[in-house]
Amino acid sequence: MLSTYIKLWLRLRIGRDFARALVTIEQTLAPRLPTVNVIDLQQAWREVKKRASLHAHHHIQREELSVREHMSRLLRRLQGAQFIEFGELFEPLDGQALPVVIVFFLALLELARESLIEVTQAAPFAPIYVRLAYAPS
């Protein structure tokens, strides 16, 4: 009997002193997938590529370049000509890798140091000419 009075007393107080909480629980939980648009995919792809490039390895391969070989080529080229303009010496090297051009230039400097070729210029800012050095007979 006491429990009946308590239940009645609680029912009367529910609306006055406190409110009863109502909670609903869905029985079927369907996964809600986020909406993705093309811009989101592009941005995600850029991020993946950026992270992949941080871990990329580059391979260095050694290229055998001989200054002596380029010196011989240069001497053969100068053999039939009186003078060749400095820039024309590098024309066959167009499209070559920078290391090849550098080695060719070093070969030119080495030949000048050994006095096998002469490098002349008539005036400042004038064209530079290269020719074989005259050997004393």
C-alpha positions in Angstrom: 0.0 0.0 0.0 2.8 2.3 0.8 4.3 1.8 -2.6 1.0 2.8 -4.2 1.1 6.1 -2.3 4.6 6.7 -3.3 3.8 6.0 -7.0 0.9 8.4 -6.9 2.9 11.1 -5.1 5.7 10.7 -7.8 3.2 11.1 -10.6 1.8 14.3 -9.1 5.3 15.8 -8.7 6.5 14.8 -12.2 4.9 17.7 -13.9 5.5 20.2 -11.1 9.1 19.6 -9.8 10.8 17.8 -12.6 10.2 16.6 -16.1 10.5 13.1 -17.3 13.1 12.5 -20.0 12.0 10.8 -23.1 14.7 8.9 -25.1 14.2 7.2 -28.4 16.6 4.6 -29.6 16.6 3.7 -33.3 16.4 0.0 -33.7 17.8 0.1 -37.3 21.1 2.0 -37.5 21.8 2.7 -41.2 25.3 4.0 -41.8 25.2 7.6 -42.9 27.9 8.3 -45.5 29.2 11.8 -45.9 28.5 13.6 -49.2 31.7 13.9 -51.3 32.0 16.1 -54.3 34.6 16.3 -57.1 36.6 19.2 -55.4 37.0 17.1 -52.2 38.4 14.2 -54.3 40.8 16.4 -56.1 42.0 17.9 -52.9 42.5 14.5 -51.3 44.4 13.3 -54.4 46.7 16.3 -54.2 47.4 15.6 -50.6 48.2 11.9 -51.3 50.6 12.9 -54.1 52.3 15.5 -51.9 52.9 12.9 -49.2 54.1 10.3 -51.7 56.6 12.8 -53.1 58.1 13.3 -49.7 59.1 9.6 -49.6 60.3 9.4 -53.2 63.8 8.3 -53.8 65.9 9.6 -56.7 68.6 7.7 -58.3 71.9 9.2 -59.3 73.8 7.4 -62.0 77.3 8.1 -62.8 78.0 9.2 -66.3 81.5 8.7 -67.6 82.7 11.9 -69.2 86.3 12.3 -70.3 87.9 15.7 -70.7 90.6 14.1 -72.8 88.1 12.7 -75.2 86.4 16.1 -75.6 89.8 17.7 -76.1 90.4 15.3 -79.0 87.0 16.1 -80.5 87.7 19.8 -80.3 91.1 19.5 -81.9 89.6 17.5 -84.8 86.9 20.1 -85.3 89.4 22.9 -85.3 91.8 21.1 -87.7 90.0 22.1 -90.9 89.1 25.7 -90.0 91.1 28.9 -89.5 88.9 30.4 -86.9 85.7 29.2 -85.3 83.5 31.4 -83.2 83.3 30.4 -79.6 79.5 29.9 -79.6 79.6 27.8 -82.8 81.8 25.2 -81.0 78.9 24.5 -78.7 76.2 24.2 -81.4 76.5 20.4 -81.9 76.1 20.1 -78.1 72.6 21.7 -78.2 70.2 19.4 -76.5 73.0 17.7 -74.5 72.9 17.5 -70.8 74.6 20.2 -68.8 77.4 18.0 -67.6 78.4 17.3 -71.2 78.6 21.1 -72.0 80.6 21.6 -68.8 83.1 18.9 -69.7 83.4 20.3 -73.2 84.2 23.8 -71.8 86.8 22.3 -69.4 88.4 20.6 -72.4 88.5 24.0 -74.2 90.2 25.5 -71.2 92.6 22.7 -70.8 93.7 23.0 -74.5 94.2 26.7 -74.0 96.3 26.1 -70.9 98.4 23.6 -72.8 98.8 26.2 -75.7 97.3 23.8 -78.2 94.6 26.4 -79.1 94.4 30.2 -79.2 91.4 32.1 -77.9 91.2 35.6 -79.3 88.9 38.6 -79.1 89.5 41.8 -81.2 87.7 44.2 -78.8 85.6 44.1 -75.6 82.1 42.6 -76.3 83.3 41.4 -79.8 82.9 37.8 -80.7 85.4 35.3 -79.3 87.3 33.2 -81.8 89.1 29.9 -81.3 91.8 28.4 -83.6 94.6 25.8 -83.5 97.8 27.2 -82.2 100.7 27.4 -84.7 103.4 24.9 -84.0 106.9 26.2 -84.6 108.4 24.3 -87.6 
